Amino acid sequence: QVQLVESGGALVQAGDSLTLSCAASGDTFRRYSVAWFRQAPGKEREFVAAHGWIGSNVYSPYYADSVKGRFTISRHNAKSTVFLEMNNLKPEDTALYYCAADDRRDHKQVAPSEWRTWGQGTQVTVSS
């Protein structure tokens, strides 16, 4: 199993850009599917984006409709890090952002219960 630590959260203004990082340790990171979720106060944790491991060094991204075209998920396997680049941020993007990982191939489930490993989260606040 991997261990995950998120970073990069901040207070930004609407329209700004921000990139979150998730550093992994403890296992062969390149063989994991990874994802970002977020949870706003009083709301359930929701899926944001996933990077499914197909095999070898092939990955498939998948996005929630609410962030498609604004957010990009990527990874740097040599640094065991996954990124979430967020552009044109909106106040409704305000949430605690979590990184998740799973060793199943092309794993892109939107239900949080389907992901085995989680980080502690990093806060993103977007002011209007």
Secondary structure as a PSIPRED ss2 file (coil, helix, strand):
# PSIPRED VFORMAT (PSIPRED V4.0)

   1 Q C   1.000  0.000  0.000
   2 V C   1.000  0.000  0.000
   3 Q E   0.000  0.000  1.000
   4 L E   0.000  0.000  1.000
   5 V E   0.000  0.000  1.000
   6 E E   0.000  0.000  1.000
   7 S E   0.000  0.000  1.000
   8 G C   1.000  0.000  0.000
   9 G C   1.000  0.000  0.000
  10 A C   1.000  0.000  0.000
  11 L E   0.000  0.000  1.000
  12 V E   0.000  0.000  1.000
  13 Q E   0.000  0.000  1.000
  14 A C   1.000  0.000  0.000
  15 G C   1.000  0.000  0.000
  16 D C   1.000  0.000  0.000
  17 S C   1.000  0.000  0.000
  18 L E   0.000  0.000  1.000
  19 T E   0.000  0.000  1.000
  20 L E   0.000  0.000  1.000
  21 S E   0.000  0.000  1.000
  22 C E   0.000  0.000  1.000
  23 A E   0.000  0.000  1.000
  24 A E   0.000  0.000  1.000
  25 S E   0.000  0.000  1.000
  26 G C   1.000  0.000  0.000
  27 D C   1.000  0.000  0.000
  28 T C   1.000  0.000  0.000
  29 F H   0.000  1.000  0.000
  30 R H   0.000  1.000  0.000
  31 R H   0.000  1.000  0.000
  32 Y C   1.000  0.000  0.000
  33 S E   0.000  0.000  1.000
  34 V E   0.000  0.000  1.000
  35 A E   0.000  0.000  1.000
  36 W E   0.000  0.000  1.000
  37 F E   0.000  0.000  1.000
  38 R E   0.000  0.000  1.000
  39 Q E   0.000  0.000  1.000
  40 A C   1.000  0.000  0.000
  41 P C   1.000  0.000  0.000
  42 G C   1.000  0.000  0.000
  43 K C   1.000  0.000  0.000
  44 E C   1.000  0.000  0.000
  45 R C   1.000  0.000  0.000
  46 E E   0.000  0.000  1.000
  47 F E   0.000  0.000  1.000
  48 V E   0.000  0.000  1.000
  49 A E   0.000  0.000  1.000
  50 A E   0.000  0.000  1.000
  51 H E   0.000  0.000  1.000
  52 G E   0.000  0.000  1.000
  53 W E   0.000  0.000  1.000
  54 I E   0.000  0.000  1.000
  55 G E   0.000  0.000  1.000
  56 S C   1.000  0.000  0.000
  57 N C   1.000  0.000  0.000
  58 V E   0.000  0.000  1.000
  59 Y E   0.000  0.000  1.000
  60 S E   0.000  0.000  1.000
  61 P E   0.000  0.000  1.000
  62 Y E   0.000  0.000  1.000
  63 Y E   0.000  0.000  1.000
  64 A C   1.000  0.000  0.000
  65 D C   1.000  0.000  0.000
  66 S C   1.000  0.000  0.000
  67 V C   1.000  0.000  0.000
  68 K C   1.000  0.000  0.000
  69 G C   1.000  0.000  0.000
  70 R C   1.000  0.000  0.000
  71 F E   0.000  0.000  1.000
  72 T E   0.000  0.000  1.000
  73 I E   0.000  0.000  1.000
  74 S E   0.000  0.000  1.000
  75 R E   0.000  0.000  1.000
  76 H E   0.000  0.000  1.000
  77 N H   0.000  1.000  0.000
  78 A H   0.000  1.000  0.000
  79 K H   0.000  1.000  0.000
  80 S C   1.000  0.000  0.000
  81 T E   0.000  0.000  1.000
  82 V E   0.000  0.000  1.000
  83 F E   0.000  0.000  1.000
  84 L E   0.000  0.000  1.000
  85 E E   0.000  0.000  1.000
  86 M E   0.000  0.000  1.000
  87 N C   1.000  0.000  0.000
  88 N C   1.000  0.000  0.000
  89 L C   1.000  0.000  0.000
  90 K C   1.000  0.000  0.000
  91 P H   0.000  1.000  0.000
  92 E H   0.000  1.000  0.000
  93 D H   0.000  1.000  0.000
  94 T C   1.000  0.000  0.000
  95 A E   0.000  0.000  1.000
  96 L E   0.000  0.000  1.000
  97 Y E   0.000  0.000  1.000
  98 Y E   0.000  0.000  1.000
  99 C E   0.000  0.000  1.000
 100 A E   0.000  0.000  1.000
 101 A E   0.000  0.000  1.000
 102 D E   0.000  0.000  1.000
 103 D C   1.000  0.000  0.000
 104 R C   1.000  0.000  0.000
 105 R C   1.000  0.000  0.000
 106 D C   1.000  0.000  0.000
 107 H C   1.000  0.000  0.000
 108 K C   1.000  0.000  0.000
 109 Q C   1.000  0.000  0.000
 110 V C   1.000  0.000  0.000
 111 A C   1.000  0.000  0.000
 112 P H   0.000  1.000  0.000
 113 S H   0.000  1.000  0.000
 114 E H   0.000  1.000  0.000
 115 W C   1.000  0.000  0.000
 116 R C   1.000  0.000  0.000
 117 T E   0.000  0.000  1.000
 118 W E   0.000  0.000  1.000
 119 G C   1.000  0.000  0.000
 120 Q C   1.000  0.000  0.000
 121 G C   1.000  0.000  0.000
 122 T E   0.000  0.000  1.000
 123 Q E   0.000  0.000  1.000
 124 V E   0.000  0.000  1.000
 125 T E   0.000  0.000  1.000
 126 V E   0.000  0.000  1.000
 127 S E   0.000  0.000  1.000
 128 S C   1.000  0.000  0.000
